[in-house]
């Protein structure tokens, strides 16, 4: 695998994964063939910044959890009014990390 392509991937998508996982991602990408790398690079990873904005604006409706594909949590958050507001406020601080972990889980399924 071309090192420049791996560096470009890390540069473009590195902020969408947990910081401690980036060295492992770099190593695993080097083991992939071109077709696998292309599929991984083309995947539409969720943006932690977008997740935070959604959480700040309409997080009490659970839309931030729906954005992450966590339908059950989204419904629970919707029905409880964001846990009477407490869950909503907690998510303002945790949603970016949850987004990065979700992206990492998706990426690991390709390895």
VMD Tcl script that builds the backbone (N, CA, C; Angstrom):
set m [mol new atoms 333]
animate dup $m
set s [atomselect $m all]
$s set {name element resname resid chain x y z} {
  {N N UNK 1 A 0.850 -1.182 0.000}
  {CA C UNK 1 A 0.000 0.000 0.000}
  {C C UNK 1 A 0.889 1.237 0.000}
  {N N UNK 2 A 0.493 2.215 -0.745}
  {CA C UNK 2 A 1.222 3.462 -0.867}
  {C C UNK 2 A 1.104 4.262 0.442}
  {N N UNK 3 A 2.244 4.615 1.008}
  {CA C UNK 3 A 2.271 5.348 2.280}
  {C C UNK 3 A 1.594 6.709 2.150}
  {N N UNK 4 A 1.724 7.348 0.997}
  {CA C UNK 4 A 1.093 8.663 0.803}
  {C C UNK 4 A -0.422 8.573 0.893}
  {N N UNK 5 A -1.006 7.483 0.360}
  {CA C UNK 5 A -2.458 7.307 0.436}
  {C C UNK 5 A -2.902 7.123 1.887}
  {N N UNK 6 A -2.110 6.382 2.642}
  {CA C UNK 6 A -2.434 6.176 4.055}
  {C C UNK 6 A -2.350 7.488 4.808}
  {N N UNK 7 A -1.308 8.267 4.552}
  {CA C UNK 7 A -1.163 9.570 5.203}
  {C C UNK 7 A -2.304 10.508 4.834}
  {N N UNK 8 A -2.740 10.459 3.572}
  {CA C UNK 8 A -3.869 11.284 3.149}
  {C C UNK 8 A -5.141 10.877 3.887}
  {N N UNK 9 A -5.357 9.572 4.024}
  {CA C UNK 9 A -6.533 9.083 4.744}
  {C C UNK 9 A -6.512 9.578 6.187}
  {N N UNK 10 A -5.359 9.429 6.849}
  {CA C UNK 10 A -5.227 9.870 8.240}
  {C C UNK 10 A -5.439 11.379 8.343}
  {N N UNK 11 A -4.901 12.119 7.405}
  {CA C UNK 11 A -5.058 13.571 7.413}
  {C C UNK 11 A -6.524 13.971 7.250}
  {N N UNK 12 A -7.237 13.282 6.340}
  {CA C UNK 12 A -8.632 13.620 6.070}
  {C C UNK 12 A -9.586 13.121 7.150}
  {N N UNK 13 A -9.316 11.924 7.677}
  {CA C UNK 13 A -10.280 11.285 8.568}
  {C C UNK 13 A -9.766 11.059 9.981}
  {N N UNK 14 A -8.547 11.423 10.280}
  {CA C UNK 14 A -7.969 11.149 11.594}
  {C C UNK 14 A -8.743 11.720 12.756}
  {N N UNK 15 A -9.371 12.876 12.561}
  {CA C UNK 15 A -10.136 13.498 13.648}
  {C C UNK 15 A -11.485 12.819 13.881}
  {N N UNK 16 A -11.831 11.855 13.037}
  {CA C UNK 16 A -13.105 11.150 13.171}
  {C C UNK 16 A -12.964 9.848 13.950}
  {N N UNK 17 A -11.758 9.582 14.443}
  {CA C UNK 17 A -11.483 8.361 15.199}
  {C C UNK 17 A -10.834 8.738 16.530}
  {N N UNK 18 A -10.912 7.845 17.524}
  {CA C UNK 18 A -10.217 8.125 18.790}
  {C C UNK 18 A -8.714 8.295 18.547}
  {N N UNK 19 A -8.114 9.263 19.179}
  {CA C UNK 19 A -6.705 9.585 18.970}
  {C C UNK 19 A -5.799 8.386 19.213}
  {N N UNK 20 A -6.100 7.612 20.246}
  {CA C UNK 20 A -5.235 6.485 20.587}
  {C C UNK 20 A -5.308 5.358 19.557}
  {N N UNK 21 A -6.308 5.368 18.683}
  {CA C UNK 21 A -6.448 4.305 17.687}
  {C C UNK 21 A -5.769 4.627 16.355}
  {N N UNK 22 A -5.323 5.848 16.149}
  {CA C UNK 22 A -4.750 6.254 14.866}
  {C C UNK 22 A -3.503 5.435 14.488}
  {N N UNK 23 A -2.563 5.165 15.401}
  {CA C UNK 23 A -1.415 4.335 15.000}
  {C C UNK 23 A -1.825 2.933 14.546}
  {N N UNK 24 A -2.800 2.332 15.199}
  {CA C UNK 24 A -3.263 1.018 14.798}
  {C C UNK 24 A -3.965 1.081 13.446}
  {N N UNK 25 A -4.727 2.132 13.216}
  {CA C UNK 25 A -5.402 2.305 11.927}
  {C C UNK 25 A -4.371 2.423 10.821}
  {N N UNK 26 A -3.338 3.221 11.052}
  {CA C UNK 26 A -2.274 3.392 10.058}
  {C C UNK 26 A -1.630 2.040 9.733}
  {N N UNK 27 A -1.362 1.257 10.744}
  {CA C UNK 27 A -0.736 -0.048 10.552}
  {C C UNK 27 A -1.639 -1.001 9.767}
  {N N UNK 28 A -2.918 -1.039 10.134}
  {CA C UNK 28 A -3.853 -1.936 9.466}
  {C C UNK 28 A -4.118 -1.520 8.015}
  {N N UNK 29 A -4.138 -0.225 7.749}
  {CA C UNK 29 A -4.343 0.239 6.370}
  {C C UNK 29 A -3.200 -0.198 5.466}
  {N N UNK 30 A -2.006 -0.275 6.014}
  {CA C UNK 30 A -0.855 -0.717 5.233}
  {C C UNK 30 A -0.947 -2.168 4.796}
  {N N UNK 31 A -1.778 -2.955 5.454}
  {CA C UNK 31 A -1.930 -4.373 5.131}
  {C C UNK 31 A -3.014 -4.644 4.090}
  {N N UNK 32 A -3.791 -3.624 3.736}
  {CA C UNK 32 A -4.919 -3.817 2.828}
  {C C UNK 32 A -4.493 -3.705 1.369}
  {N N UNK 33 A -5.245 -4.381 0.498}
  {CA C UNK 33 A -5.002 -4.189 -0.933}
  {C C UNK 33 A -5.767 -2.946 -1.392}
  {N N UNK 34 A -5.573 -2.560 -2.645}
  {CA C UNK 34 A -6.139 -1.306 -3.150}
  {C C UNK 34 A -7.665 -1.275 -3.115}
  {N N UNK 35 A -8.323 -2.378 -3.452}
  {CA C UNK 35 A -9.790 -2.370 -3.482}
  {C C UNK 35 A -10.365 -2.217 -2.068}
  {N N UNK 36 A -9.755 -2.869 -1.082}
  {CA C UNK 36 A -10.211 -2.736 0.295}
  {C C UNK 36 A -9.977 -1.312 0.796}
  {N N UNK 37 A -8.808 -0.760 0.476}
  {CA C UNK 37 A -8.496 0.597 0.911}
  {C C UNK 37 A -9.477 1.593 0.303}
  {N N UNK 38 A -9.795 1.428 -0.973}
  {CA C UNK 38 A -10.719 2.335 -1.643}
  {C C UNK 38 A -12.090 2.294 -0.985}
  {N N UNK 39 A -12.553 1.100 -0.629}
  {CA C UNK 39 A -13.852 0.958 0.029}
  {C C UNK 39 A -13.845 1.651 1.392}
  {N N UNK 40 A -12.776 1.474 2.137}
  {CA C UNK 40 A -12.675 2.096 3.464}
  {C C UNK 40 A -12.578 3.614 3.348}
  {N N UNK 41 A -11.803 4.095 2.386}
  {CA C UNK 41 A -11.623 5.540 2.223}
  {C C UNK 41 A -12.898 6.224 1.749}
  {N N UNK 42 A -13.748 5.501 1.014}
  {CA C UNK 42 A -14.967 6.098 0.468}
  {C C UNK 42 A -16.135 6.071 1.442}
  {N N UNK 43 A -15.993 5.362 2.559}
  {CA C UNK 43 A -17.096 5.254 3.508}
  {C C UNK 43 A -17.403 6.632 4.111}
  {N N UNK 44 A -18.686 6.989 4.217}
  {CA C UNK 44 A -19.039 8.310 4.780}
  {C C UNK 44 A -19.042 8.300 6.320}
  {N N UNK 45 A -17.877 8.490 6.908}
  {CA C UNK 45 A -17.757 8.504 8.368}
  {C C UNK 45 A -18.513 9.698 8.939}
  {N N UNK 46 A -19.082 9.503 10.112}
  {CA C UNK 46 A -19.845 10.560 10.782}
  {C C UNK 46 A -18.894 11.605 11.348}
  {N N UNK 47 A -19.289 12.844 11.250}
  {CA C UNK 47 A -18.475 13.951 11.749}
  {C C UNK 47 A -18.793 14.220 13.215}
  {N N UNK 48 A -17.769 14.205 14.081}
  {CA C UNK 48 A -18.016 14.545 15.493}
  {C C UNK 48 A -18.544 15.966 15.676}
  {N N UNK 49 A -18.116 16.881 14.827}
  {CA C UNK 49 A -18.576 18.267 14.920}
  {C C UNK 49 A -20.053 18.372 14.577}
  {N N UNK 50 A -20.478 17.680 13.530}
  {CA C UNK 50 A -21.898 17.681 13.161}
  {C C UNK 50 A -22.728 17.053 14.279}
  {N N UNK 51 A -22.221 15.971 14.865}
  {CA C UNK 51 A -22.936 15.326 15.969}
  {C C UNK 51 A -23.099 16.292 17.143}
  {N N UNK 52 A -22.065 17.079 17.437}
  {CA C UNK 52 A -22.152 18.055 18.523}
  {C C UNK 52 A -23.178 19.145 18.205}
  {N N UNK 53 A -23.171 19.635 16.984}
  {CA C UNK 53 A -24.135 20.675 16.599}
  {C C UNK 53 A -25.558 20.145 16.700}
  {N N UNK 54 A -25.775 18.927 16.206}
  {CA C UNK 54 A -27.098 18.320 16.314}
  {C C UNK 54 A -27.489 18.178 17.782}
  {N N UNK 55 A -26.541 17.739 18.602}
  {CA C UNK 55 A -26.810 17.554 20.023}
  {C C UNK 55 A -27.165 18.873 20.703}
  {N N UNK 56 A -26.460 19.926 20.351}
  {CA C UNK 56 A -26.736 21.231 20.951}
  {C C UNK 56 A -28.091 21.782 20.526}
  {N N UNK 57 A -28.464 21.587 19.263}
  {CA C UNK 57 A -29.683 22.185 18.743}
  {C C UNK 57 A -30.936 21.351 19.017}
  {N N UNK 58 A -30.883 20.052 18.727}
  {CA C UNK 58 A -32.078 19.214 18.863}
  {C C UNK 58 A -31.763 17.882 19.544}
  {N N UNK 59 A -30.788 17.903 20.419}
  {CA C UNK 59 A -30.383 16.690 21.123}
  {C C UNK 59 A -31.434 16.144 22.062}
  {N N UNK 60 A -32.288 16.999 22.577}
  {CA C UNK 60 A -33.321 16.515 23.514}
  {C C UNK 60 A -34.343 15.634 22.804}
  {N N UNK 61 A -34.375 15.694 21.474}
  {CA C UNK 61 A -35.275 14.843 20.694}
  {C C UNK 61 A -34.612 13.528 20.293}
  {N N UNK 62 A -33.352 13.359 20.657}
  {CA C UNK 62 A -32.648 12.118 20.351}
  {C C UNK 62 A -32.085 12.048 18.944}
  {N N UNK 63 A -32.161 13.138 18.206}
  {CA C UNK 63 A -31.704 13.141 16.812}
  {C C UNK 63 A -30.206 12.848 16.728}
  {N N UNK 64 A -29.446 13.292 17.723}
  {CA C UNK 64 A -28.012 13.020 17.718}
  {C C UNK 64 A -27.733 11.520 17.781}
  {N N UNK 65 A -28.521 10.786 18.535}
  {CA C UNK 65 A -28.347 9.336 18.630}
  {C C UNK 65 A -28.827 8.640 17.354}
  {N N UNK 66 A -29.876 9.155 16.739}
  {CA C UNK 66 A -30.299 8.613 15.447}
  {C C UNK 66 A -29.193 8.823 14.406}
  {N N UNK 67 A -28.537 9.987 14.439}
  {CA C UNK 67 A -27.439 10.292 13.520}
  {C C UNK 67 A -26.322 9.255 13.643}
  {N N UNK 68 A -26.078 8.773 14.851}
  {CA C UNK 68 A -25.032 7.774 15.074}
  {C C UNK 68 A -25.493 6.355 14.773}
  {N N UNK 69 A -26.764 6.197 14.440}
  {CA C UNK 69 A -27.290 4.866 14.165}
  {C C UNK 69 A -27.727 4.134 15.410}
  {N N UNK 70 A -27.825 4.832 16.515}
  {CA C UNK 70 A -28.252 4.240 17.784}
  {C C UNK 70 A -29.746 4.500 17.968}
  {N N UNK 71 A -30.543 3.744 17.219}
  {CA C UNK 71 A -31.986 3.970 17.169}
  {C C UNK 71 A -32.643 3.777 18.534}
  {N N UNK 72 A -32.263 2.735 19.237}
  {CA C UNK 72 A -32.856 2.479 20.559}
  {C C UNK 72 A -32.622 3.627 21.524}
  {N N UNK 73 A -31.383 4.123 21.567}
  {CA C UNK 73 A -31.081 5.259 22.443}
  {C C UNK 73 A -31.794 6.525 21.975}
  {N N UNK 74 A -31.912 6.677 20.662}
  {CA C UNK 74 A -32.623 7.836 20.130}
  {C C UNK 74 A -34.081 7.846 20.545}
  {N N UNK 75 A -34.732 6.672 20.464}
  {CA C UNK 75 A -36.135 6.575 20.875}
  {C C UNK 75 A -36.267 6.827 22.379}
  {N N UNK 76 A -35.359 6.234 23.160}
  {CA C UNK 76 A -35.405 6.440 24.618}
  {C C UNK 76 A -35.217 7.911 24.967}
  {N N UNK 77 A -34.304 8.552 24.286}
  {CA C UNK 77 A -34.045 9.967 24.563}
  {C C UNK 77 A -35.241 10.824 24.135}
  {N N UNK 78 A -35.873 10.452 23.039}
  {CA C UNK 78 A -37.047 11.172 22.559}
  {C C UNK 78 A -38.208 11.036 23.542}
  {N N UNK 79 A -38.452 9.821 24.005}
  {CA C UNK 79 A -39.590 9.577 24.902}
  {C C UNK 79 A -39.404 10.166 26.292}
  {N N UNK 80 A -38.157 10.332 26.711}
  {CA C UNK 80 A -37.903 10.882 28.052}
  {C C UNK 80 A -37.574 12.367 28.027}
  {N N UNK 81 A -37.659 12.968 26.841}
  {CA C UNK 81 A -37.329 14.388 26.744}
  {C C UNK 81 A -35.869 14.642 27.066}
  {N N UNK 82 A -35.019 13.746 26.559}
  {CA C UNK 82 A -33.586 13.877 26.821}
  {C C UNK 82 A -33.259 13.568 28.264}
  {N N UNK 83 A -33.999 12.612 28.847}
  {CA C UNK 83 A -33.768 12.279 30.259}
  {C C UNK 83 A -34.062 13.468 31.144}
  {N N UNK 84 A -35.181 14.150 30.827}
  {CA C UNK 84 A -35.581 15.384 31.536}
  {C C UNK 84 A -34.480 16.447 31.462}
  {N N UNK 85 A -33.772 16.436 30.370}
  {CA C UNK 85 A -32.733 17.443 30.133}
  {C C UNK 85 A -31.351 17.040 30.594}
  {N N UNK 86 A -31.263 16.106 31.530}
  {CA C UNK 86 A -29.962 15.707 32.074}
  {C C UNK 86 A -29.144 14.971 31.018}
  {N N UNK 87 A -29.757 13.998 30.365}
  {CA C UNK 87 A -29.079 13.218 29.337}
  {C C UNK 87 A -28.609 14.135 28.208}
  {N N UNK 88 A -29.435 15.104 27.856}
  {CA C UNK 88 A -29.079 16.048 26.798}
  {C C UNK 88 A -27.803 16.809 27.157}
  {N N UNK 89 A -27.732 17.310 28.368}
  {CA C UNK 89 A -26.561 18.076 28.798}
  {C C UNK 89 A -25.321 17.193 28.858}
  {N N UNK 90 A -25.471 15.976 29.352}
  {CA C UNK 90 A -24.338 15.044 29.404}
  {C C UNK 90 A -23.838 14.743 27.990}
  {N N UNK 91 A -24.771 14.564 27.049}
  {CA C UNK 91 A -24.372 14.286 25.669}
  {C C UNK 91 A -23.601 15.433 25.025}
  {N N UNK 92 A -23.827 16.655 25.454}
  {CA C UNK 92 A -23.064 17.770 24.904}
  {C C UNK 92 A -21.565 17.544 25.103}
  {N N UNK 93 A -21.215 16.875 26.171}
  {CA C UNK 93 A -19.805 16.626 26.471}
  {C C UNK 93 A -19.310 15.285 25.939}
  {N N UNK 94 A -20.206 14.337 25.714}
  {CA C UNK 94 A -19.791 12.983 25.355}
  {C C UNK 94 A -20.031 12.598 23.897}
  {N N UNK 95 A -20.851 13.354 23.182}
  {CA C UNK 95 A -21.286 12.922 21.849}
  {C C UNK 95 A -20.135 12.865 20.842}
  {N N UNK 96 A -19.164 13.742 20.943}
  {CA C UNK 96 A -18.050 13.710 19.993}
  {C C UNK 96 A -17.228 12.427 20.179}
  {N N UNK 97 A -16.992 12.039 21.415}
  {CA C UNK 97 A -16.278 10.795 21.683}
  {C C UNK 97 A -17.079 9.588 21.222}
  {N N UNK 98 A -18.392 9.627 21.425}
  {CA C UNK 98 A -19.248 8.524 20.973}
  {C C UNK 98 A -19.217 8.400 19.458}
  {N N UNK 99 A -19.175 9.525 18.769}
  {CA C UNK 99 A -19.095 9.512 17.303}
  {C C UNK 99 A -17.784 8.908 16.849}
  {N N UNK 100 A -16.688 9.299 17.477}
  {CA C UNK 100 A -15.379 8.744 17.109}
  {C C UNK 100 A -15.326 7.238 17.359}
  {N N UNK 101 A -15.878 6.789 18.469}
  {CA C UNK 101 A -15.904 5.349 18.764}
  {C C UNK 101 A -16.755 4.594 17.754}
  {N N UNK 102 A -17.890 5.173 17.362}
  {CA C UNK 102 A -18.764 4.533 16.369}
  {C C UNK 102 A -18.054 4.417 15.029}
  {N N UNK 103 A -17.358 5.464 14.614}
  {CA C UNK 103 A -16.585 5.410 13.365}
  {C C UNK 103 A -15.511 4.340 13.439}
  {N N UNK 104 A -14.861 4.235 14.583}
  {CA C UNK 104 A -13.818 3.228 14.770}
  {C C UNK 104 A -14.407 1.818 14.689}
  {N N UNK 105 A -15.559 1.618 15.291}
  {CA C UNK 105 A -16.232 0.308 15.219}
  {C C UNK 105 A -16.529 -0.068 13.767}
  {N N UNK 106 A -17.005 0.891 12.989}
  {CA C UNK 106 A -17.295 0.643 11.568}
  {C C UNK 106 A -16.003 0.290 10.834}
  {N N UNK 107 A -14.946 1.025 11.097}
  {CA C UNK 107 A -13.671 0.774 10.425}
  {C C UNK 107 A -13.109 -0.592 10.778}
  {N N UNK 108 A -13.208 -0.975 12.027}
  {CA C UNK 108 A -12.650 -2.261 12.479}
  {C C UNK 108 A -13.359 -3.432 11.801}
  {N N UNK 109 A -14.613 -3.279 11.446}
  {CA C UNK 109 A -15.323 -4.363 10.766}
  {C C UNK 109 A -14.703 -4.681 9.406}
  {N N UNK 110 A -14.011 -3.719 8.806}
  {CA C UNK 110 A -13.335 -3.955 7.527}
  {C C UNK 110 A -11.997 -4.672 7.694}
  {N N UNK 111 A -11.404 -4.607 8.875}
  {CA C UNK 111 A -10.097 -5.242 9.088}
  {C C UNK 111 A -10.306 -6.665 9.367}
}
mol reanalyze $m
mol bondsrecalc $m
mol representation Tube
mol addrep $m
